[in-house]
Amino acid sequence: MAAFQSHHDDEQQRQAHCEKHGAYTSHRIDYMRDRWTGCTKCVEEEHVAQKAKQLAAEKEDLRRRRMTFSGLQGRFAEATFDNFKATTAEQRAVLNACRDFARTVTWNSGSGLWLIGPPGTGKTHLASAVVRHVIEERDATAEIYTSREIIRKLRAMWGNRGGREDRDWLDRPQTEEAMIDDLGRTPLLVIDEAGVGFGTEAEMVQLYDVVDLRYKLRRPTVLVSNLAAEDLKTALGDRAYDRLREGAKMLTCKWKSHRGAPPSPHGLEAVK
């Protein structure tokens, strides 16, 4: 068959036209099927688009994993700054302060935020919104747990002999030491119901170990509590209290509880 090939059939390249990018040089890649390369700019654009799609998928997968391990659950899994009901100037000021903190906090700032006030004022909602914002808008890991949950997590590790080096960085640790290290190094940690649930001195020491590591690494911590600031010192212990308050801004939520409900259509009044 080669004897019957014309000079045109032997050519290795030719000029072609792309509707998007105009003229380009096409190269023969298959003699038998007479196949030629397409527009190099189109190929480059497709490669860039595929790479961007892959990176977006990886980013979304990481975001989902961060949300899974965030501690956000139940009604607070959907908490955002936008769906927080701020009807007074005082509420709006606290909301804006929480939003500014979430937008600007850095992971080695040693800063913190305290949300103090009676039950039902939306403190956990705001703290959960901070966590969600950090995960979704700042592409960082953030977690929220009550002080009791932290203690339970640490106690559940007693006797385990697993190693941190054997796990992915977003998987859960297998020892008490690894759990303390995990909670201590998380870019942002929210401790909800701070000062509640400590039954023994050992439990206070466990929480202190987490707080102390975060203090050493200058990791920002958000504290949420129904206790007054002076009562927190007794509940947390002097050392943990002093470390948590350094560089922290206190926001007092002292308005009426959000948990009140309107009268029942059946004539029964809601509990107040």
Backbone torsions as a table, in degrees:
resi	resn	phi	psi	omega
1	MET	NA	-29.4	-178.8
2	ALA	-60.0	-29.7	-178.3
3	ALA	-66.9	-23.3	-177.1
4	PHE	-96.9	-0.1	179.1
5	GLN	-71.5	136.1	177.4
6	SER	-84.6	172.3	175.8
7	HIS	-60.2	-35.4	179.3
8	HIS	-64.4	-37.2	-179.7
9	ASP	-68.1	-24.3	-177.8
10	ASP	-85.2	-6.9	-175.7
11	GLU	-65.5	145.2	-177.2
12	GLN	-98.5	-21.0	179.0
13	GLN	-149.2	159.1	179.1
14	ARG	-155.5	162.8	178.8
15	GLN	-84.0	137.6	179.0
16	ALA	-135.1	172.8	-176.9
17	HIS	-130.5	132.0	175.4
18	CYS	-106.3	131.0	-178.9
19	GLU	-61.5	-26.4	-177.6
20	LYS	-92.1	-42.7	-172.4
21	HIS	-111.6	-1.9	178.0
22	GLY	84.8	-150.4	-174.4
23	ALA	-70.2	144.2	175.0
24	TYR	-154.0	163.4	178.6
25	THR	-94.8	123.5	179.8
26	SER	-102.6	140.6	-178.9
27	HIS	-113.8	139.9	178.7
28	ARG	-71.0	132.4	178.9
29	ILE	-120.3	-8.8	179.9
30	ASP	-153.5	109.8	-179.7
31	TYR	-68.7	-44.6	-173.9
32	MET	-63.4	-39.0	-177.6
33	ARG	-102.8	2.5	178.8
34	ASP	53.4	53.1	-179.1
35	ARG	-100.0	140.7	-176.4
36	TRP	-129.1	154.1	177.7
37	THR	-68.2	149.5	177.0
38	GLY	-88.7	-168.8	-179.3
39	CYS	-64.1	122.6	-177.4
40	THR	-64.3	-34.3	179.1
41	LYS	-67.5	-37.3	176.3
42	CYS	-65.0	-40.4	179.0
43	VAL	-63.5	-43.9	179.4
44	GLU	-62.9	-42.1	179.7
45	GLU	-64.6	-39.5	178.2
46	GLU	-65.0	-40.0	178.0
47	HIS	-62.8	-44.2	179.2
48	VAL	-63.5	-41.8	-179.7
49	ALA	-64.4	-42.1	179.2
50	GLN	-65.6	-39.3	178.5
51	LYS	-65.0	-42.1	178.9
52	ALA	-64.4	-39.4	178.1
53	LYS	-63.8	-41.5	178.8
54	GLN	-64.7	-44.6	179.8
55	LEU	-64.4	-37.7	178.6
56	ALA	-65.2	-39.9	178.4
57	ALA	-65.8	-41.1	178.7
58	GLU	-65.7	-39.7	178.9
59	LYS	-64.6	-41.6	179.3
60	GLU	-67.1	-38.3	177.4
61	ASP	-63.6	-41.5	178.4
62	LEU	-65.5	-39.9	178.1
63	ARG	-62.0	-43.5	179.3
64	ARG	-62.9	-39.7	179.4
65	ARG	-67.1	-39.7	177.2
66	ARG	-63.2	-40.4	178.1
67	MET	-65.2	-38.8	179.3
68	THR	-60.0	-39.9	-177.1
69	PHE	-94.9	8.8	-173.0
70	SER	-77.6	-20.0	-173.8
71	GLY	86.8	-5.3	176.3
72	LEU	-72.4	127.6	-179.0
73	GLN	-156.1	165.3	178.5
74	GLY	59.6	-139.5	-177.3
75	ARG	-63.3	-25.7	-177.0
76	PHE	-85.6	-5.8	177.7
77	ALA	-65.9	-23.0	-179.5
78	GLU	-107.9	10.4	-177.2
79	ALA	-69.5	130.4	175.7
80	THR	-136.7	170.0	174.9
81	PHE	-67.7	-34.1	-176.5
82	ASP	-69.3	-31.0	-179.2
83	ASN	-99.3	15.7	171.0
84	PHE	-83.2	128.8	-177.4
85	LYS	-83.1	102.5	178.3
86	ALA	-114.6	103.6	-175.8
87	THR	-109.1	-10.5	179.8
88	THR	-117.3	163.3	179.5
89	ALA	-62.6	-37.3	179.7
90	GLU	-64.6	-44.1	178.7
91	GLN	-64.9	-41.5	179.5
92	ARG	-65.3	-35.8	179.3
93	ALA	-65.5	-43.4	178.1
94	VAL	-66.7	-42.4	177.4
95	LEU	-57.8	-47.2	-179.1
96	ASN	-65.4	-36.3	178.3
97	ALA	-65.5	-40.8	177.5
98	CYS	-66.1	-41.2	179.0
99	ARG	-64.5	-42.9	178.5
100	ASP	-63.2	-40.6	178.3
101	PHE	-61.0	-46.9	-179.0
102	ALA	-62.9	-35.2	-177.1
103	ARG	-76.9	-30.0	-168.6
104	THR	-115.4	-16.2	-175.3
105	VAL	-61.2	140.3	175.4
106	THR	-112.7	157.8	-167.4
107	TRP	-82.9	0.3	174.6
108	ASN	-129.7	28.8	-175.4
109	SER	-84.6	-20.5	-175.7
110	GLY	67.6	15.4	-178.0
111	SER	-89.7	178.8	180.0
112	GLY	-165.3	171.7	179.6
113	LEU	-141.1	131.0	176.6
114	TRP	-112.4	128.3	173.8
115	LEU	-112.0	107.2	-173.1
116	ILE	-118.5	136.8	177.3
117	GLY	162.8	173.5	-177.7
118	PRO	-68.8	166.2	-179.7
119	PRO	-61.8	150.8	172.7
120	GLY	84.4	7.1	-176.3
121	THR	-94.1	3.7	175.0
122	GLY	91.4	15.7	-178.1
123	LYS	-62.7	-46.7	-179.2
124	THR	-67.2	-34.9	175.1
125	HIS	-59.1	-48.2	-179.1
126	LEU	-65.0	-41.8	178.7
127	ALA	-64.6	-38.8	177.7
128	SER	-66.2	-36.6	177.3
129	ALA	-64.8	-36.0	175.8
130	VAL	-61.7	-46.6	-179.9
131	VAL	-60.4	-48.1	-179.8
132	ARG	-60.2	-43.4	-179.1
133	HIS	-62.4	-43.3	-179.6
134	VAL	-62.1	-40.6	-179.6
135	ILE	-70.8	-47.8	-171.7
136	GLU	-85.0	-32.5	-175.5
137	GLU	-106.4	-24.0	-177.6
138	ARG	-107.0	-3.5	178.8
139	ASP	54.5	43.7	-179.7
140	ALA	-132.3	163.5	179.0
141	THR	-85.1	134.2	176.3
142	ALA	-143.3	144.4	-176.8
143	GLU	-138.7	148.2	177.2
144	ILE	-131.8	125.9	177.3
145	TYR	-142.0	150.6	170.3
146	THR	-73.6	160.9	178.3
147	SER	-60.8	-35.0	177.9
148	ARG	-65.6	-39.2	178.3
149	GLU	-64.4	-39.0	178.2
150	ILE	-62.8	-44.3	179.3
151	ILE	-63.1	-42.7	179.0
152	ARG	-62.4	-40.4	178.5
153	LYS	-62.0	-42.7	-179.4
154	LEU	-69.1	-41.0	179.5
155	ARG	-67.3	-31.9	179.7
156	ALA	-66.0	-19.5	-178.7
157	MET	-87.7	-9.0	-177.1
158	TRP	-58.3	130.9	177.7
159	GLY	88.5	-12.7	178.4
160	ASN	-74.6	151.8	-177.4
161	ARG	-125.4	17.6	179.0
162	GLY	-68.4	169.7	-178.4
163	GLY	-124.0	143.6	178.6
164	ARG	-61.8	-33.1	-176.2
165	GLU	-68.0	-13.3	-177.5
166	ASP	-93.3	10.3	-175.6
167	ARG	-130.9	157.6	172.7
168	ASP	-70.9	152.5	-172.2
169	TRP	-66.2	-18.7	177.5
170	LEU	-101.3	2.8	173.4
171	ASP	-84.7	166.0	-178.0
172	ARG	-83.8	141.9	179.6
173	PRO	-70.1	166.5	-174.3
174	GLN	-116.6	0.9	177.5
175	THR	-133.0	162.3	177.7
176	GLU	-60.8	-43.3	179.9
177	GLU	-62.1	-41.3	-180.0
178	ALA	-69.2	-35.2	177.5
179	MET	-66.2	-43.1	176.4
180	ILE	-60.3	-43.4	178.9
181	ASP	-63.2	-40.8	-179.5
182	ASP	-63.8	-49.3	-180.0
183	LEU	-69.1	-31.8	179.9
184	GLY	-71.8	-30.3	-175.8
185	ARG	-96.5	-13.2	178.8
186	THR	-53.8	130.9	-176.6
187	PRO	-50.1	-43.2	177.4
188	LEU	-137.2	129.2	177.4
189	LEU	-123.8	132.2	172.9
190	VAL	-107.4	125.3	175.1
191	ILE	-104.7	105.8	-178.7
192	ASP	-90.3	157.4	-179.2
193	GLU	50.5	41.9	-177.9
194	ALA	-60.6	136.5	178.9
195	GLY	88.1	0.0	-179.0
196	VAL	-107.5	136.2	170.8
197	GLY	95.6	7.2	177.9
198	PHE	-84.1	112.1	-179.1
199	GLY	-94.3	-24.4	-175.8
200	THR	-136.8	163.9	174.7
201	GLU	-62.3	-34.5	-179.9
202	ALA	-62.0	-36.5	179.7
203	GLU	-69.0	-37.6	175.9
204	MET	-64.1	-37.3	178.3
205	VAL	-66.1	-39.3	179.3
206	GLN	-61.4	-46.1	178.5
207	LEU	-65.4	-38.3	178.3
208	TYR	-59.4	-39.3	-179.6
209	ASP	-59.6	-39.5	177.3
210	VAL	-66.4	-48.8	-178.9
211	VAL	-62.2	-40.7	-178.3
212	ASP	-64.2	-42.0	178.7
213	LEU	-65.3	-41.7	178.1
214	ARG	-62.8	-37.9	178.4
215	TYR	-63.2	-44.6	-179.7
216	LYS	-63.7	-38.5	-177.7
217	LEU	-88.0	-1.3	-179.5
218	ARG	60.9	34.4	176.9
219	ARG	-79.7	135.0	179.0
220	PRO	-71.9	143.2	-178.8
221	THR	-133.6	136.3	175.1
222	VAL	-105.0	132.0	-178.5
223	LEU	-115.2	130.8	178.6
224	VAL	-122.9	128.5	-177.7
225	SER	-154.7	147.2	172.2
226	ASN	-85.6	-9.2	-178.4
227	LEU	-82.5	151.3	172.2
228	ALA	-69.5	155.3	-175.9
229	ALA	-55.8	-40.0	-178.6
230	GLU	-68.7	-29.3	178.2
231	ASP	-77.7	-27.5	178.7
232	LEU	-62.8	-35.7	-178.9
233	LYS	-60.2	-41.3	178.1
234	THR	-69.6	-41.1	-175.7
235	ALA	-69.9	-38.0	-176.1
236	LEU	-90.2	-23.9	-172.8
237	GLY	95.7	148.7	-174.7
238	ASP	-58.0	-44.2	-174.3
239	ARG	-67.3	-47.9	179.7
240	ALA	-63.9	-41.8	-180.0
241	TYR	-59.3	-48.2	-178.0
242	ASP	-62.6	-39.2	179.8
243	ARG	-69.3	-39.7	-178.5
244	LEU	-71.1	-32.6	-176.0
245	ARG	-80.3	-20.9	-177.7
246	GLU	-66.8	122.0	179.3
247	GLY	77.9	5.4	-176.4
248	ALA	-94.6	148.8	174.6
249	LYS	-105.5	130.4	-178.8
250	MET	-97.8	129.5	175.9
251	LEU	-116.1	122.7	-178.5
252	THR	-98.5	122.4	180.0
253	CYS	-106.8	94.1	-171.7
254	LYS	-118.7	22.8	178.0
255	TRP	-87.2	179.3	-178.0
256	LYS	-65.6	147.4	-179.7
257	SER	-58.0	139.7	175.3
258	HIS	-77.6	-9.0	-170.6
259	ARG	-85.9	1.5	176.5
260	GLY	-65.6	147.9	-179.0
261	ALA	-120.8	151.6	177.8
262	PRO	-68.8	162.5	179.3
263	PRO	-57.1	147.3	179.2
264	SER	-69.8	143.8	177.1
265	PRO	-65.0	-13.6	179.5
266	HIS	-93.1	8.6	176.6
267	GLY	91.2	3.0	179.0
268	LEU	-92.8	131.1	-179.8
269	GLU	-80.6	144.5	177.2
270	ALA	-70.7	151.9	176.7
271	VAL	-68.4	135.2	-178.9
272	LYS	-118.7	NA	NA
